Amino acid sequence: MAAMLFNGHCENRLLSTLPKAESDLLSGHLKRVVLPAQSIICEVGDTPTKAYFPHSGAIALVVGLSSGQTIETALIGRDGMVGGFAALASHPASCRAIVRLEGTASVIDIGLLQQMANAHEHVRSMLFRHESVLLAQTQQAAACNASHGLEARLCRWILRACDASGKAMLAATQEDIAKALGVRRTSITTVAHTMQKVGLIKFRRGRIEVLDVGAMRGSACECYASVAGHYDQLSCAPAGIEVPQPMAVTDQANGHNREIRP
């Protein structure tokens, strides 16, 4: 991932919720990186060392099974971040983070972000609010995968990917989407063909173009609107809401408690 100094206005909707003072302070430590498709941000068991605020593209959180199958639990884009929980508490990652759609992001060292969260209420609030919305997305994905048909789930995934990346044209293959939804590629091919036939989307050479957003929303399950609503509230909410204060956490390396202070 090639890095360059962060420059220009904020392209991440989560960062844009910060007041100017905290935004300026944080921007001075951000670097801009390119996120190639399929690159691994973090593996299960890793302790994240960087936090990512996407500008475009999307990063998927996926859970792998012993069969080799992987299922996507969340898709994070310009309205969110990857690594927020690690900045609040240093715990190993419970899932893999992989770039699903190529794009760019602002990146910051976890340790530095943790220091800023401890020292600045608005930064800490931003992290807590995002993790709450991310939890809601993962819970909704679990309910969706258990309860809804493939066409509704495919519409939900495509719409969420458009929201995350900020684009109506997605560089994703049917194989990519099949892995995200935990189904066979042939199943995606069949459903996508039907959706293309009625004018919802257009599949061509590993790209998906949304042709009728309104009809897509009508065909998607309720899970899309639920998750979109959470992210809309996150992007509009003031950063300074009341959040838990820094607390004592267990240092597993030596069995002692240590206190995280501002």
MARSE-935377 format. One record per atom (N, C-alpha, C): y negated, x negated, z; residue in three letters. Coordinates in pm, whole numbers, plus 50000, padded with zeros to 5 digits. Atoms other than C-alpha are relative to their C-alpha. Layout:
<nodes>
YXZALA
...
</nodes>
This chain:
<nodes>
501184991650000MET
500005000050000MET
498764991250000MET
501205008350010ALA
496784983949887ALA
498885006050084ALA
501064995249910ALA
493994986550145ALA
498654995249954ALA
501385003750026MET
490244986350099MET
499155006350110MET
500854994449897LEU
487364993450333LEU
499665014449967LEU
500374985950017PHE
486695030450387PHE
498545001049959PHE
501374998850048ASN
483585040750201ASN
499755014349954ASN
500344986950051GLY
481755072750115GLY
500205011050101GLY
499934988549911HIS
481835107750260HIS
501455002850039HIS
498664997049948CYS
484765121250457CYS
500735009549906CYS
499204991750091GLU
487465135150230GLU
501165006850072GLU
498954993749921ASN
489795146250509ASN
499375011050085ASN
500624988549933ARG
489045180850649ARG
500104999150151ARG
499875001449855LEU
490325172150996LEU
498924990750053LEU
501055009349958LEU
488005142151025LEU
498625006349992LEU
501324993950018SER
485125163750905SER
499625009250114SER
500334991649884THR
485375184651224THR
499334992150111THR
500615008249895LEU
484125155251431LEU
498485000449991LEU
501455001650003PRO
480465153851534PRO
499634986749936PRO
500415011750076LYS
478455127851344LYS
500174987050077LYS
499925012349922ALA
478395102451628ALA
501434994650002ALA
498605004349996GLU
482195101551664GLU
500524997149860GLU
499575002350138SER
482685104151288SER
499554986349951SER
500525013050041ASP
480465073951225ASP
500754988750071ASP
499295010249923LEU
482205054451501LEU
501414997849945LEU
498645000950052LEU
485665062251365LEU
500024994349859LEU
500035004550140SER
484705056051002SER
499884984949989SER
500155014550003GLY
483775020251087GLY
501314992650015GLY
498705006449980HIS
487455013551166HIS
501065004849902HIS
499044994650095LEU
489095032650882LEU
500084991349874LEU
499795006650129LYS
490565016350573LYS
500645010149906LYS
499474991050101ARG
491405034350253ARG
501244993749936ARG
498775005250059VAL
494945030650118VAL
500515009649893VAL
499294992050099VAL
496895042649818VAL
501405002750053VAL
498674996149952LEU
500075061649908LEU
500895003249881LEU
499104997450114PRO
502685057849630PRO
501055010450037PRO
498974990049977ALA
505135086649595ALA
501314993550044ALA
498705004149944GLN
508405082149791GLN
499894988150096GLN
500125011049903SER
506975054150007SER
500185005450142SER
499704995949862ILE
508085055550371ILE
498844996050092ILE
501075002549903ILE
505325058750630ILE
500604996050134ILE
499385002649870CYS
507635058850931CYS
501445005049997CYS
498604996049989GLU
511365060451003GLU
500285005550139GLU
499574994849870VAL
513175078551285VAL
500244988250095VAL
499825010549901GLY
513045057251598GLY
498924989550000GLY
501125009550004ASP
510055036651486ASP
498905004450095ASP
501224997049926THR
507035034451710THR
498844998249902THR
501075001150101PRO
504155042451470PRO
498914990350042PRO
501075009649973THR
501525015351445THR
498695004049933THR
501204995550071LYS
499065033751217LYS
499975015249991LYS
500204985750023ALA
497635068551180ALA
499375001849863ALA
500454997550137TYR
496965083350836TYR
499285013449991TYR
500784987950028PHE
494325108750733PHE
499935001549848PHE
499974999150147PRO
495175118950373PRO
498725005949941PRO
501094994350079HIS
492435125450117HIS
500575008649889HIS
499334993050110SER
494825136849844SER
501494997150013SER
498565001749986GLY
498555139049789GLY
500505006950125GLY
499434993649881ALA
500855149350074ALA
501134991550056ALA
498955007149928ILE
503125133550335ILE
500935010250065ILE
499024990749945ALA
506325151550432ALA
500664994250125ALA
499185003549886LEU
508025150850769LEU
501375006049974LEU
498664995350036VAL
511775153050707VAL
501014996050106VAL
498895002649908VAL
514905154950918VAL
501254997849916VAL
498785003150073GLY
518095138850787GLY
501235004250077GLY
498734996049941LEU
521605151650851LEU
501084989749966LEU
498925009750022SER
524855132050869SER
500615001249861SER
499484997850135SER
525845147150532SER
499174992949894SER
500915006150096GLY
522935129050370GLY
498915009549956GLY
501014990050035GLN
520975161250324GLN
498744998050085GLN
501265000649927THR
517305160850422THR
499275013249985THR
500754987550002ILE
515135190650511ILE
498594997350049ILE
501415002149965GLU
511355190850522GLU
499585009850109GLU
500474991549891THR
509825203950844THR
498505002249997THR
501444998450011ALA
506145199450758ALA
499484992049882ALA
500675006950110LEU
503845189150475LEU
498544998050041LEU
501325003549947ILE
500645171150575ILE
499144994249889ILE
500905004650104GLY
497665165950349GLY
498594998150051GLY
501415002549970ARG
493875165050346ARG
499475008350116ARG
500404991949885ASP
493735191050625ASP
500654995450130ASP
499305004449879GLY
495745170250873GLY
500104984950010GLY
499815014449980MET
497025136250978MET
501454997350038MET
498695004749955VAL
500185116451047VAL
499774989350105VAL
500135009949894GLY
500455097251373GLY
499165004650118GLY
500834995149891GLY
498385119351601GLY
500684999850135GLY
499294999849873PHE
501055123051866PHE
500164985950055PHE
499835013949956ALA
501615085551876ALA
498714994650062ALA
501275004449943ALA
497915081151952ALA
499755006350137ALA
500144993649869LEU
498255104652249LEU
501044994950099LEU
498935005249916ALA
501525090752383ALA
500914991349913ALA
499235009550082SER
503465060452256SER
501495003150009SER
498594996450005HIS
506845075652169HIS
500554997149861HIS
499395002250132PRO
509295067351887PRO
499945012749916PRO
500044988650091ALA
509135089651582ALA
501335007350000ALA
498794991849998SER
511625118351582SER
500445004249860SER
499634996750138CYS
511625122751202CYS
499404989749905CYS
500545009250101ARG
510925103750883ARG
498745005949940ARG
501204995950072ALA
507485105250724ALA
500024993049865ALA
499895005550135ILE
507615100550347ILE
498935006349911ILE
501034994850091VAL
504955104150077VAL
500685008849895VAL
499394990650095ARG
505965135249884ARG
499195000649870ARG
500894999750116LEU
502935136149652LEU
499054988250010LEU
500845011949998GLU
501085104249561GLU
498545003550023GLU
501404997549973GLY
497535101749688GLY
499364988250071GLY
500695010249923THR
495125082549908THR
499775005250141THR
500224996249861ALA
494375082350280ALA
499134989750069ALA
500655009449911SER
492255066550549SER
500994996650110SER
499035004549901VAL
494285045950795VAL
499304992450111VAL
500555006949884ILE
493565032651143ILE
501154995850090ILE
498975004549907ASP
495605012751395ASP
500155010050113ASP
499734990349894ILE
497265035651650ILE
499344995850131ILE
500575004749874GLY
496145014051941GLY
498505002450008GLY
501434997950003LEU
492525016251836LEU
499665014850009LEU
500234985649995LEU
492715053851778LEU
500275005250141LEU
499704996049863GLN
494305057652121GLN
498854996650094GLN
501155003949918GLN
491425038552281GLN
498825009449977GLN
501124991150031MET
488895060352102MET
500255014050053MET
499674986949945ALA
490725092052206ALA
499805000450150ALA
500205000849855ASN
490665080652568ASN
498534999850038ASN
501425001849968ALA
486965072652551ALA
499115011449951ALA
500854989950062HIS
485695101852339HIS
500725013549996HIS
499374986849989GLU
486465138252416GLU
500235006649866GLU
499874993150128HIS
485865150452060HIS
501164994349918HIS
498865006050071VAL
488385125651915VAL
501305004850063VAL
498804995449929ARG
490935134952181ARG
500295014749968ARG
499854985950032SER
490325171852114SER
500565001949859SER
499514999250139MET
490855166751740MET
501504997449993MET
498585003450003LEU
494245150651803LEU
500855011250061LEU
499244989349936PHE
495415177852042PHE
500055012449911PHE
500024988150086ARG
494315205651807ARG
500914998449880ARG
499135002050116HIS
496095189951513HIS
501465000750038HIS
498594999749960GLU
499345184851701GLU
500475014250029GLU
499664986049977SER
499265221551804SER
500285007149868SER
499814993850131VAL
498905232451440VAL
501254994449932VAL
498815006050059LEU
501585207851328LEU
501275006050062LEU
498854993649934LEU
503995222451586LEU
500205014049945LEU
499894986550056ALA
503225257251454ALA
500624999649861ALA
499435001150135GLN
504035245551099GLN
501494997250004GLN
498575003249992THR
507385230651199THR
500805012050050THR
499314988049951GLN
508315262151392GLN
500105010549891GLN
499994990350109GLN
507355283851096GLN
501014996149893GLN
499035004750100ALA
509445262150863ALA
501425003150043ALA
498654997049950ALA
512505266751085ALA
500325014749982ALA
499794985650017ALA
512075304551083ALA
500155003649853ALA
499994997250143CYS
511415304550709CYS
501354996349937CYS
498745004550058ASN
514505284350618ASN
501185008750041ASN
498904991749950ALA
516675307550827ALA
499945014449951ALA
500174985650021SER
515255340750713SER
499615004349859SER
500604995650126HIS
513695340650366HIS
500744994849877HIS
499345003550125GLY
514965339550011GLY
499374987949934GLY
500435012550060LEU
514625309049790LEU
498715001649920LEU
501224998550080GLU
511935323049557GLU
498775000550091GLU
501134999149906ALA
509665332049850ALA
499734986550064ALA
500165013249939ARG
510285297950008ARG
499414990149901ARG
500545009050103LEU
509575279949680LEU
498515002849978LEU
501424996550012CYS
506285298949642CYS
499234994750119CYS
500655005149878ARG
505425290150001ARG
499804985049992ARG
500095014650006TRP
506165253249943TRP
498944995649898TRP
500955003950104ILE
504165250949619ILE
498575002850045ILE
501344996649954LEU
501145268549770LEU
499544990550111LEU
500355009349893ARG
501245246650080ARG
499714986149942ARG
500235013050064ALA
501505215649859ALA
498644999649929ALA
501324999250064CYS
498435227249664CYS
498894998950104CYS
501005000749893ASP
496485232449986ASP
499914985950057ASP
499965013349939ALA
497585198750124ALA
499374989549909ALA
500475010150095SER
496755179149809SER
498645003249939SER
501264995950061GLY
493755199249693GLY
500095001449849GLY
499814999150144LYS
495255202949346LYS
500925011649963LYS
499134989450050ALA
496835230749140ALA
501074994549907ALA
498995006950080MET
498865205248941MET
500684989950090MET
499265008449906LEU
501585188349144LEU
500994991149926LEU
499055009450058ALA
503525157249046ALA
501254999750087ALA
498774998949922ALA
506885167849188ALA
501125005049911ALA
498854995950080THR
510305170849029THR
500765011150071THR
499164989749939GLN
512755198849088GLN
500934993950104GLN
499175007049902GLU
514925173349269GLU
499234997850129GLU
500845001949881ASP
512035165349506ASP
499935012950082ASP
500164987349931ILE
511555202049588ILE
501325004650060ILE
498684996449948ALA
515275207849630ALA
500284992750131ALA
499825007649877LYS
515375180149891LYS
499115005550111LYS
500934994749900ALA
512335194650066ALA
500515012950061ALA
499544987049953LEU
513905229150090LEU
501465000150044LEU
498615001049956GLY
517455216950159GLY
500965008249917GLY
499134992350089VAL
519035233649854VAL
500404991449881VAL
499585007250121ARG
520725223149529ARG
498905000449894ARG
501005000350106ARG
518575212649236ARG
500205011349902ARG
499724989250094THR
520305238249015THR
499435013350049THR
500564987749944SER
519135265649251SER
498495000549975SER
501445000850028ILE
515535253949216ILE
499735002549852ILE
500174998350145THR
515935252448837THR
500065014749962THR
499834985850032THR
517135288448823THR
498795008350043THR
501124992349947VAL
514375302349042VAL
498704996349929VAL
501215004550068ALA
511665281148878ALA
499915005649859ALA
499984994350135HIS
512735293548536HIS
499535014550003HIS
500414986049987THR
512305329548651THR
498505001050027THR
501425000049967MET
508875321948801MET
499154996049880MET
500735004350119GLN
507795304448483GLN
499985011149895GLN
499884989350099LYS
508985333548271LYS
499005011150025LYS
500954989249968VAL
506725358048456VAL
498574994950015VAL
501345005350005GLY
503735334748439GLY
499414995250131GLY
500515005049872LEU
503485322248797LEU
499714985049995LEU
500115014650004ILE
503985285248728ILE
500414994849863ILE
499515006850120LYS
504645260248453LYS
500584986750040LYS
499315012649971PHE
507185232248493PHE
500054991849872PHE
499875008650117ARG
506965202448259ARG
499994985450043ARG
499925014449979ARG
508025166048284ARG
499654995850143ARG
500215003849861GLY
508115164048662GLY
498695004550059GLY
501254994749948ARG
504915183848711ARG
500085015250009ARG
500064985649981ILE
504265218848841ILE
498545004149993ILE
501364994750007GLU
501145237948743GLU
500025014550046GLU
500124986249953VAL
500185269548931VAL
499095007549904VAL
500754992450099LEU
499035295448677LEU
499325012350060LEU
500534987649941ASP
498455326148897ASP
500114999150151ASP
499975002149854VAL
497525318349258VAL
500185013250073VAL
499904987149933GLY
497105354949355GLY
501415005449998GLY
498624995150012ALA
500535364749226ALA
500954991250080ALA
499185009049920MET
502035333849391MET
499945003650147MET
500154996249860ARG
500615344149726ARG
500735013150029ARG
499294987449983GLY
502055378849675GLY
501504998150003GLY
498565002650006SER
505495364049604SER
500484991250114SER
499615008849889ALA
505435339049892ALA
500335008250124ALA
499704993449874CYS
506865348050229CYS
498784999250092CYS
501114999549904GLU
504585355050526GLU
499684986450060GLU
500175013149937CYS
505045319050639CYS
498854992249939CYS
501125007350061TYR
502545305750386TYR
498685004150062TYR
501274995249945ALA
499705327750512ALA
499844996050146ALA
500065003749859SER
500585320050873SER
499564985450016SER
500345014349990VAL
500455282250825VAL
498594997449946VAL
501345001750057ALA
497355284350603ALA
498935004550098ALA
500954995149901GLY
495605304550873GLY
499784990150112GLY
500125010249895HIS
496355278151135HIS
499124988449953HIS
500775011450050TYR
494925250550914TYR
498545003849974TYR
501384995650017ASP
491835271150830ASP
499264999850134ASP
500615000249867GLN
491145275451202GLN
499784985750047GLN
500135014149960LEU
491745238351259LEU
498814993549932LEU
501085006250075SER
489255228650989SER
498635005450041SER
501284993849965CYS
486585252551118CYS
499674998950148CYS
500214999949855ALA
487045248851494ALA
499144988350044ALA
500765011249945PRO
484575227951693PRO
500924990050066PRO
499115010349947ALA
486085194851802ALA
499964999250151ALA
500185002349857GLY
484815197152160GLY
500615010350092GLY
499374990449910ILE
487155223652301ILE
500674992650115ILE
499415006349882GLU
488695217252639GLU
501434995649969GLU
498675005450022VAL
491775195152621VAL
500464993150126VAL
499515007149881PRO
494035178752881PRO
499384986350012PRO
500525013349975GLN
492645147453039GLN
501114989749989GLN
498985010450003PRO
494455114053000PRO
500825000350127PRO
499114998549885MET
497475113953226MET
500924988050012MET
499035010649979ALA
500045090753374ALA
501245002649917ALA
498784998850078VAL
503015084253145VAL
500964989050042VAL
499005009749959THR
506255065753205THR
500104988549902THR
499785012050080ASP
506515030253077ASP
501504997050007ASP
498545001249996GLN
510215029852983GLN
500464985550004GLN
499585014050003ALA
510214992252947ALA
500234994450140ALA
499835005449865ASN
509814985953320ASN
500205010750106ASN
499714989349905GLY
510355020053477GLY
498825004150085GLY
501174996749920HIS
506815022053618HIS
499135010249927HIS
501004991350059ASN
504085047353563ASN
498754991949970ASN
501275006350030ARG
500925036153395ARG
499045011149961ARG
500984989450027GLU
497725056053361GLU
499134996149881GLU
500855001850116ILE
495875059753034ILE
498615004950040ILE
501354996349957ARG
492175059453114ARG
499024999149884ARG
501055001450100PRO
489085065452902PRO
499324986750013PRO
</nodes>
